[in-house]
Amino acid sequence: MSASRSSPPNLWALTVLSLLRERPMHPYEMQRQIQMRHKADVLALKRGSLYHAIERLLKSGEIEPVETTREGRRPERTVYRLTPEGEESLLDWLRGLVSRPVQEPSLFVAALTHVHQLTPDDAREQLMSRAIALEGGISALGAIIELVEATVGRVSVLELEYALAVARAELAWVRSVSEDLSTGRLVWNVDQLHTEWGQDGPDPVREAR
């Protein structure tokens, strides 16, 4: 088993393997393809991490250099290709990621865990601001899907379709909670919760003895 498949998948490594399964490429071409297909919009790929992923995949034997070329005064460019081990890693990763639901950490979920620290009016105001931001993102994402799908086909925008569906569901939920806060169906008192939840409860360690 390769090093990659024995550890959680790295999004840059997954992207590199997927691109190189199409054809050999140099890093600049990989970046161009990512930008053209708007992959970075959903994957939140950090700039500069591409070369780190390439180095790791080279060490694990999942990709290998084909040739190094230079055009005029431009820096040398190394073309890489997928190895059989890399193809096996890619397909194993994808099968696992597609078939097994995983609850991933979310900053929004973390914030909701502590939203009682805000007053209901403050929480409603922030949720309304989030709804406005979500509406803008949904509009922009829809335009990107139309553009990319017309260029390279629907299979290349499935992750964008999923992101759009999630954003729409989140917007509907945020609006419903905002409405509950507006009508008083959802209400809390910060000071009262501090008093109730801040009281010392039974010691679970001592009771277990």
Residue frames relative to the residue before (quaternion, step in Angstrom):
aa qw qx qy qz dx dy dz
M 1.0000 0.0000 0.0000 0.0000 0.00 0.00 0.00
S 0.4510 -0.7050 0.4764 0.2694 3.59 -0.89 0.90
A 0.6644 -0.5037 0.3665 0.4130 3.55 -1.28 0.32
S 0.6418 0.5447 -0.3311 0.4264 3.57 0.99 -0.81
R 0.7230 0.4581 -0.2673 0.4428 3.57 0.79 -0.96
S 0.6514 0.5025 -0.3268 0.4652 3.60 1.18 -0.31
S 0.7306 0.3335 -0.2153 0.5556 3.60 1.28 0.02
P 0.6615 -0.4938 0.3544 0.4393 3.61 -1.21 0.32
P 0.5360 -0.6622 0.4154 0.3188 3.59 -0.92 0.84
N 0.3010 -0.7116 0.6095 0.1777 3.52 -1.12 0.80
L 0.5005 -0.7000 0.4128 0.2985 3.59 -0.72 1.05
W 0.6347 0.5105 -0.3424 0.4684 3.59 1.02 -0.65
A 0.6554 0.5064 -0.3179 0.4614 3.58 0.91 -0.88
L 0.6372 0.5271 -0.3219 0.4610 3.57 0.98 -0.86
T 0.6623 0.5097 -0.2953 0.4630 3.58 0.99 -0.88
V 0.6496 0.5156 -0.3169 0.4602 3.58 0.94 -0.87
L 0.6632 0.5050 -0.3083 0.4584 3.58 0.87 -0.93
S 0.6610 0.5147 -0.3076 0.4512 3.57 0.95 -0.88
L 0.6673 0.4950 -0.3054 0.4652 3.60 0.91 -0.86
L 0.7009 0.4686 -0.2814 0.4583 3.57 0.91 -0.89
R 0.5661 0.5624 -0.4076 0.4441 3.60 1.17 -0.26
E 0.6024 0.5456 -0.3568 0.4606 3.58 1.19 -0.44
R 0.7333 -0.2747 0.2163 0.5831 3.56 0.96 -0.96
P 0.6112 -0.5291 0.4130 0.4194 3.62 -1.18 0.32
M 0.0167 0.7989 -0.5997 0.0434 3.59 -1.02 0.81
H 0.3571 -0.6571 0.5963 0.2918 3.54 -1.34 0.23
P 0.7103 -0.4953 0.2766 0.4167 3.63 -1.15 0.49
Y 0.6279 0.5408 -0.3531 0.4343 3.60 0.96 -0.75
E 0.6589 0.4959 -0.3077 0.4746 3.59 1.00 -0.81
M 0.6008 0.5468 -0.3599 0.4589 3.59 1.08 -0.70
Q 0.6606 0.5060 -0.3033 0.4642 3.58 0.90 -0.93
R 0.6470 0.5229 -0.3207 0.4529 3.58 0.97 -0.84
Q 0.6572 0.5060 -0.3070 0.4667 3.58 0.98 -0.86
I 0.6329 0.5327 -0.3251 0.4582 3.59 1.01 -0.82
Q 0.6745 0.4848 -0.2907 0.4749 3.57 0.94 -0.89
M 0.6606 0.5256 -0.3102 0.4372 3.57 0.91 -0.92
R 0.7465 0.3854 -0.2058 0.5018 3.59 1.04 -0.82
H 0.4004 -0.7486 0.4413 0.2907 3.58 1.35 0.05
K 0.2301 0.7964 -0.5276 0.1856 3.59 1.04 0.72
A 0.6404 0.5494 -0.3359 0.4186 3.58 1.02 -0.77
D 0.5592 0.6233 -0.3892 0.3838 3.60 1.17 -0.52
V 0.7547 0.3537 -0.1887 0.5193 3.58 1.02 -0.77
L 0.7300 0.4612 -0.2462 0.4403 3.58 0.90 -0.91
A 0.2613 -0.7879 0.5134 0.2177 3.60 1.25 -0.35
L 0.1491 0.8092 -0.5460 0.1575 3.55 0.86 1.00
K 0.3426 -0.7553 0.5246 0.1922 3.57 -0.76 1.04
R 0.5106 -0.6469 0.4748 0.3088 3.53 -1.00 0.88
G 0.7651 0.3594 -0.2697 0.4613 3.56 -1.05 0.77
S 0.6275 0.5593 -0.3393 0.4222 3.58 1.20 -0.42
L 0.4745 0.6829 -0.4359 0.3443 3.58 1.24 -0.28
Y 0.7062 0.4697 -0.2756 0.4525 3.58 0.81 -0.98
H 0.6030 0.5356 -0.3595 0.4693 3.59 1.13 -0.58
A 0.6457 0.5094 -0.3195 0.4707 3.58 1.00 -0.81
I 0.6352 0.5264 -0.3291 0.4596 3.59 0.98 -0.82
E 0.6469 0.5184 -0.3235 0.4562 3.59 0.94 -0.84
R 0.6670 0.4974 -0.3086 0.4609 3.59 0.91 -0.88
L 0.6765 0.4897 -0.2977 0.4625 3.58 0.96 -0.85
L 0.5997 0.5401 -0.3550 0.4718 3.58 1.14 -0.58
K 0.6730 0.5036 -0.2943 0.4549 3.57 0.91 -0.93
S 0.7092 0.4434 -0.2624 0.4812 3.58 1.03 -0.76
G 0.4926 -0.6959 0.4091 0.3253 3.59 1.29 -0.06
E 0.4860 0.6881 -0.4216 0.3355 3.58 1.21 0.34
I 0.7416 0.1280 -0.1543 0.6402 3.55 1.33 -0.16
E 0.1039 -0.7864 0.6053 0.0666 3.56 -1.26 0.34
P 0.5271 -0.6322 0.4572 0.3371 3.59 -1.14 0.59
V 0.2990 -0.7424 0.5749 0.1702 3.53 -1.14 0.74
E 0.7670 -0.1966 0.1755 0.5851 3.54 0.86 -1.05
T 0.2627 -0.7267 0.6082 0.1817 3.53 -1.33 0.34
T 0.0559 -0.8175 0.5728 -0.0214 3.56 -0.72 1.10
R 0.1401 -0.7588 0.6271 0.1060 3.53 -1.32 0.33
E 0.1341 -0.7816 0.6056 0.0661 3.57 -0.92 0.92
G 0.8343 -0.0874 0.0163 0.5441 3.56 -0.46 1.22
R 0.7926 -0.2709 0.2248 0.4979 3.54 -0.86 -1.00
R 0.4314 0.7058 -0.4605 0.3220 3.56 1.26 0.13
P 0.5923 -0.5655 0.4230 0.3878 3.61 -1.16 0.51
E 0.6114 -0.5417 0.4209 0.3945 3.55 -1.23 0.42
R 0.1551 -0.7754 0.6073 0.0763 3.53 -1.13 0.76
T 0.2262 -0.7750 0.5794 0.1116 3.54 -0.82 1.06
V 0.2706 -0.7504 0.5865 0.1406 3.53 -0.87 1.04
Y 0.1502 -0.7989 0.5799 0.0533 3.58 -0.87 0.99
R 0.1163 -0.7702 0.6206 0.0901 3.54 -1.28 0.44
L 0.5756 -0.5914 0.4557 0.3335 3.52 -1.32 0.42
T 0.2881 -0.7171 0.6039 0.1953 3.56 -1.12 0.70
P 0.6700 -0.4713 0.3562 0.4495 3.63 -1.19 0.20
E 0.6287 0.5288 -0.3349 0.4615 3.59 1.07 -0.74
G 0.6513 0.5213 -0.3098 0.4561 3.56 1.04 -0.81
E 0.6442 0.5131 -0.3238 0.4658 3.56 1.00 -0.79
E 0.6412 0.5167 -0.3225 0.4668 3.57 0.99 -0.81
S 0.6424 0.5218 -0.3203 0.4609 3.60 0.99 -0.84
L 0.6489 0.5337 -0.3136 0.4424 3.55 0.91 -0.97
L 0.7111 0.4601 -0.2724 0.4565 3.59 0.75 -1.01
D 0.6268 0.5250 -0.3370 0.4668 3.60 1.05 -0.73
W 0.6304 0.5357 -0.3187 0.4627 3.56 0.96 -0.91
L 0.7025 0.4897 -0.2780 0.4353 3.55 0.73 -1.11
R 0.6407 0.5255 -0.3333 0.4497 3.58 0.92 -0.86
G 0.6830 0.4884 -0.2849 0.4624 3.57 0.93 -0.88
L 0.6820 0.4986 -0.2888 0.4504 3.57 0.91 -0.91
V 0.6848 0.4758 -0.2881 0.4707 3.57 1.01 -0.78
S 0.7539 0.4432 -0.2266 0.4288 3.60 0.88 -0.90
R 0.7711 0.3512 -0.1846 0.4980 3.62 1.07 -0.64
P 0.3252 -0.7370 0.5547 0.2081 3.62 -0.57 1.08
V 0.0556 -0.7845 0.6176 0.0038 3.56 -0.97 0.89
Q 0.3367 -0.7241 0.5630 0.2131 3.58 -0.88 0.96
E 0.1391 -0.8238 0.5483 0.0368 3.54 -0.29 1.29
P 0.5701 -0.6052 0.4207 0.3630 3.61 -1.07 0.65
S 0.0766 -0.7899 0.6083 0.0105 3.55 -1.08 0.80
L 0.4719 -0.6740 0.4897 0.2885 3.57 -0.90 0.92
F 0.6280 0.5384 -0.3402 0.4473 3.58 1.06 -0.71
V 0.6459 0.5002 -0.3185 0.4808 3.58 0.97 -0.84
A 0.6298 0.5250 -0.3334 0.4653 3.60 1.00 -0.76
A 0.6533 0.5071 -0.3148 0.4657 3.58 1.00 -0.81
L 0.6437 0.5254 -0.3257 0.4512 3.60 0.99 -0.81
T 0.5786 0.5912 -0.3663 0.4260 3.57 1.16 -0.62
H 0.7877 0.2835 -0.1264 0.5321 3.57 1.10 -0.74
V 0.3421 0.7812 -0.4764 0.2138 3.61 1.25 0.20
H 0.5550 0.6169 -0.3935 0.3955 3.62 1.19 -0.39
Q 0.5407 0.6032 -0.4094 0.4197 3.59 1.23 -0.13
L 0.6450 0.4544 -0.3088 0.5312 3.58 1.29 -0.33
T 0.5075 -0.5881 0.5048 0.3765 3.56 -1.19 0.36
P 0.6474 -0.5220 0.3652 0.4183 3.62 -1.13 0.41
D 0.6456 0.5156 -0.3282 0.4579 3.61 0.98 -0.77
D 0.6540 0.5015 -0.3094 0.4744 3.57 0.98 -0.85
A 0.6499 0.5143 -0.3181 0.4604 3.58 0.93 -0.89
R 0.6453 0.5171 -0.3230 0.4603 3.59 0.97 -0.84
E 0.6430 0.5269 -0.3258 0.4503 3.59 0.95 -0.84
Q 0.6784 0.4804 -0.2953 0.4709 3.58 0.93 -0.88
L 0.6418 0.5138 -0.3301 0.4638 3.61 1.01 -0.71
M 0.6313 0.5206 -0.3361 0.4663 3.56 1.03 -0.70
S 0.6265 0.5179 -0.3280 0.4814 3.58 1.07 -0.72
R 0.6365 0.5192 -0.3226 0.4704 3.56 1.04 -0.79
A 0.6305 0.5406 -0.3341 0.4456 3.58 0.99 -0.79
I 0.6387 0.5176 -0.3251 0.4674 3.58 0.99 -0.80
A 0.6614 0.5004 -0.3026 0.4696 3.57 0.96 -0.89
L 0.6414 0.5222 -0.3204 0.4618 3.58 1.00 -0.81
E 0.6283 0.5406 -0.3349 0.4481 3.58 0.98 -0.81
G 0.6640 0.4975 -0.3007 0.4703 3.57 0.97 -0.85
G 0.6620 0.5080 -0.3022 0.4609 3.56 0.98 -0.85
I 0.6362 0.5287 -0.3234 0.4596 3.57 1.02 -0.79
S 0.6477 0.5156 -0.3143 0.4646 3.56 0.97 -0.82
A 0.6777 0.4883 -0.2909 0.4666 3.58 0.91 -0.93
L 0.6571 0.5177 -0.3100 0.4518 3.57 0.97 -0.87
G 0.6284 0.5360 -0.3336 0.4544 3.56 1.01 -0.74
A 0.6515 0.5092 -0.3120 0.4678 3.58 1.01 -0.81
I 0.6408 0.5208 -0.3229 0.4625 3.60 1.01 -0.80
I 0.6338 0.5365 -0.3295 0.4494 3.58 0.96 -0.87
E 0.6571 0.5071 -0.3145 0.4606 3.58 0.88 -0.87
L 0.6719 0.5093 -0.2966 0.4486 3.58 0.93 -0.90
V 0.7208 0.4435 -0.2567 0.4667 3.58 0.77 -1.06
E 0.6426 0.5265 -0.3341 0.4452 3.59 0.95 -0.82
A 0.6534 0.5115 -0.3168 0.4594 3.59 1.00 -0.75
T 0.6917 0.4800 -0.2714 0.4665 3.58 1.18 -0.60
V 0.8501 0.1213 -0.0101 0.5124 3.58 0.72 -1.04
G 0.6342 -0.5707 0.3338 0.4008 3.61 1.20 0.14
R 0.6747 -0.5503 0.3297 0.3651 3.55 -1.24 0.56
V 0.6104 0.5839 -0.3732 0.3836 3.61 0.94 -0.75
S 0.6667 0.5053 -0.3005 0.4582 3.58 1.16 -0.50
V 0.7346 0.3791 -0.2426 0.5078 3.60 1.22 -0.09
L 0.3123 0.7721 -0.5081 0.2194 3.60 1.20 0.29
E 0.6562 0.4992 -0.3292 0.4603 3.61 0.96 -0.75
L 0.6321 0.5129 -0.3294 0.4784 3.58 1.14 -0.61
E 0.6093 0.5377 -0.3417 0.4721 3.58 1.09 -0.71
Y 0.6510 0.5102 -0.3098 0.4690 3.57 0.97 -0.88
A 0.6538 0.5116 -0.3104 0.4631 3.58 0.93 -0.91
L 0.6391 0.5225 -0.3172 0.4668 3.57 1.05 -0.77
A 0.6520 0.5108 -0.3126 0.4651 3.59 0.96 -0.86
V 0.6498 0.5095 -0.3106 0.4708 3.59 0.99 -0.85
A 0.6589 0.5121 -0.3089 0.4563 3.58 0.94 -0.90
R 0.6510 0.5084 -0.3168 0.4661 3.58 0.99 -0.80
A 0.6504 0.5039 -0.3156 0.4727 3.59 0.98 -0.83
E 0.6449 0.5144 -0.3201 0.4658 3.58 0.99 -0.83
L 0.6399 0.5276 -0.3261 0.4536 3.58 0.96 -0.85
A 0.6467 0.5140 -0.3221 0.4624 3.59 0.94 -0.85
W 0.6688 0.4958 -0.2999 0.4657 3.59 0.96 -0.85
V 0.6454 0.5202 -0.3195 0.4592 3.59 0.93 -0.89
R 0.6517 0.5099 -0.3138 0.4656 3.58 0.96 -0.82
S 0.6600 0.5118 -0.3175 0.4490 3.59 0.96 -0.84
V 0.6594 0.4848 -0.3133 0.4818 3.60 0.97 -0.78
S 0.6190 0.5377 -0.3404 0.4603 3.59 1.01 -0.76
E 0.6466 0.5131 -0.3076 0.4734 3.56 1.04 -0.82
D 0.6436 0.5167 -0.3196 0.4655 3.60 0.98 -0.81
L 0.6495 0.5020 -0.3108 0.4790 3.58 1.06 -0.72
S 0.6425 0.5317 -0.3189 0.4503 3.57 1.07 -0.75
T 0.7518 0.4036 -0.2098 0.4773 3.59 0.93 -0.88
G 0.5259 -0.6498 0.4087 0.3662 3.59 1.23 -0.19
R 0.4258 0.6921 -0.4790 0.3320 3.61 1.23 0.21
L 0.7425 0.2054 -0.1470 0.6204 3.55 1.27 -0.43
V 0.1981 0.7744 -0.5712 0.1865 3.56 -0.60 1.15
W 0.0464 0.7754 -0.6296 0.0156 3.56 -1.21 0.54
N 0.3208 -0.7124 0.5915 0.1993 3.51 -1.33 0.35
V 0.4322 -0.7392 0.4506 0.2525 3.56 -0.48 1.21
D 0.6886 0.4837 -0.2971 0.4513 3.60 0.79 -0.97
Q 0.6456 0.5190 -0.3239 0.4571 3.57 1.00 -0.81
L 0.6538 0.5032 -0.3185 0.4668 3.58 0.96 -0.83
H 0.6134 0.5405 -0.3523 0.4555 3.58 1.03 -0.72
T 0.6669 0.5044 -0.2984 0.4603 3.55 0.98 -0.87
E 0.7083 0.4693 -0.2640 0.4565 3.56 0.88 -1.01
W 0.7561 0.3958 -0.2135 0.4755 3.56 0.82 -1.00
G 0.6587 0.5348 -0.3103 0.4288 3.57 1.18 -0.42
Q 0.4947 0.6616 -0.4289 0.3654 3.56 1.29 -0.14
D 0.5170 -0.6248 0.4846 0.3278 3.54 -1.11 0.69
G 0.2115 -0.7709 0.5907 0.1093 3.55 -0.84 1.01
P 0.7244 -0.3886 0.3061 0.4801 3.59 -1.24 -0.17
D 0.4681 -0.6661 0.5111 0.2756 3.54 -1.10 0.72
P 0.3119 -0.7868 0.4920 0.2042 3.65 -0.29 1.18
V 0.6118 0.5478 -0.3585 0.4439 3.60 1.13 -0.56
R 0.6840 0.4816 -0.2913 0.4640 3.56 0.92 -0.96
E 0.6654 0.5064 -0.3174 0.4472 3.61 0.98 -0.83
A 0.6382 0.5429 -0.3335 0.4321 3.60 1.12 -0.56
R 0.6043 0.5829 -0.3672 0.4003 3.56 1.18 -0.42
